[in-house]
Structures are given as C-alpha cells and as structure tokens.
C-alpha cells in the first residue's frame, strides 16, 4: 500500500510532462502530490477491511462503492477520468465496461489482506467489477494483485513473470524498447505490463520507480502499480518515506493506519509497512 502511494506521489510530477530524457531526473519535486491512485487505493483498502470475511459479493461491492464515493467526493480534483468522475457523483453507480488502469492502480490492498492465490484473484476481480468490469480491466487488477502476492511470498522474478505470462497472456519487453513507442495511455493492457516490467528490471525500490517514470506516459499510475509490487520485494529507503509521508492528508493517514493495523493483526506486515505504522503511531494518528 505505501509503495503504491509513494509511486503515485513521485510519479505525479511527470504525468503530463515529456521531459524525461534519461534516468537522471529529479525524484523529489516539491509540487508532487497524492492523486486519485492513492485516494482510491485507500478507499478500497478501507472497504475490504470493513467487509473482511464477508461472503456476499453484493455487500462487498456496495461497501466498495460507498468508500470510493466517500473518498472521491472529498477529493474531487485528484485526476479522475471523465467517466469515473461521473461514477463518483451518481446515486446508484453502475460499472461502465472500462478497461482503464484505475482497476490496477487501486488493487494493492487485496494482496496484503488475503493469503492464497484463489482469494487474491477473487477479490481483485470484485474491486475492479464495480466500475472497470471489462475483461481487460479485471485482468489488470488480478495481474497486479498476483504479482504483489508472489513478491510477498519471496518468489523469484522469473517465477512471477512466468505466472503473469501464462495466466494473463501479457507480453513483456525491456523499458528501453517501450520508450520507443510508448505515449500517454491509460489502458490496463498497455500500462500493467509496463509497470510489471519496471519491477522485473529493477535492482531495488528506487530503481523500480525510476524505470516506471522513465517508461513515460501515465507515470503516476505506472509508478503506483510498479512500486506496489516493489514494496513487497525490496526495502523502501527512508528518504522516500520522509518525502512522501508529509504529503498524505490527515484523513488518508487515518485510513492507512486502520488498514495497517488490520494487516498486522493478520500477521502480514513486512518491514516497510511496519515502519509506516510506527510513523503513524508516533504522530498520534
């Protein structure tokens, strides 16, 4: 979860600015911020905590809608797509067959709350289905959640890549090749494989983030997805927590704390999430 937020914040600087010519760019821009990626990630996490062990899919979906609309309406100017903005405002919102990467960007909590692959894919699909119910939208969410889960299980990158290729039929190519053709694109079928490739090529958390931004395009969401995987695999340097933590609004910190406490009760916190929980406790949130 914190990896997704860090990726979103750092990547937000470069989303609409095509000025990354190499990998030596500024990571800590003062005007970077949380966007819809972080807000919806926390909304989904809150909804899944509230409905944990609930078996009725309709009830889970209703809680997802409730929390996503609650968070989204409180932060209405955070970069939502046009159709999703309408979805947030509707009294009785319906899925609109989207295959945008909103389903992949918000799914990371699933991989920390559930502990087997069947549940990971089941709940990833549920979180996507309330809005992004196109098969590609669902596939994108399931692929990101599965990659995070395998990273949590200390699977090798080769194993992670093979599973994603076999299960979801994504094709991967080097970031250096992706840069030759990639322009701004918000679809799962383009951006989810790029995010996973950024992780696969990364040597550490920072390198994954750099790869994701260097790929170009929808940098906040690609970085959000890539870093949501990386946080389960690599230690997050303190400099990223020190820079990004103050940029998280108070009520979002409260949602993050609620989520992390719940994950800790399930004995699934790693060192990165433990550090963030301690930051939240030290701030008396």
HELIX and SHEET records of a PDB file:
HELIX    1   1 UNK A    2  UNK A   12  1                                  11    
HELIX    2   2 UNK A   36  UNK A   50  1                                  15    
HELIX    3   3 UNK A   57  UNK A   74  1                                  18    
HELIX    4   4 UNK A   82  UNK A   89  1                                   8    
HELIX    5   5 UNK A  102  UNK A  105  1                                   4    
HELIX    6   6 UNK A  108  UNK A  113  1                                   6    
HELIX    7   7 UNK A  117  UNK A  129  1                                  13    
HELIX    8   8 UNK A  135  UNK A  152  1                                  18    
HELIX    9   9 UNK A  157  UNK A  168  1                                  12    
HELIX   10  10 UNK A  175  UNK A  181  1                                   7    
HELIX   11  11 UNK A  188  UNK A  201  1                                  14    
HELIX   12  12 UNK A  205  UNK A  214  1                                  10    
HELIX   13  13 UNK A  219  UNK A  230  1                                  12    
HELIX   14  14 UNK A  238  UNK A  244  1                                   7    
HELIX   15  15 UNK A  245  UNK A  247  5                                   3    
HELIX   16  16 UNK A  250  UNK A  265  1                                  16    
HELIX   17  17 UNK A  271  UNK A  282  1                                  12    
END                                                                             
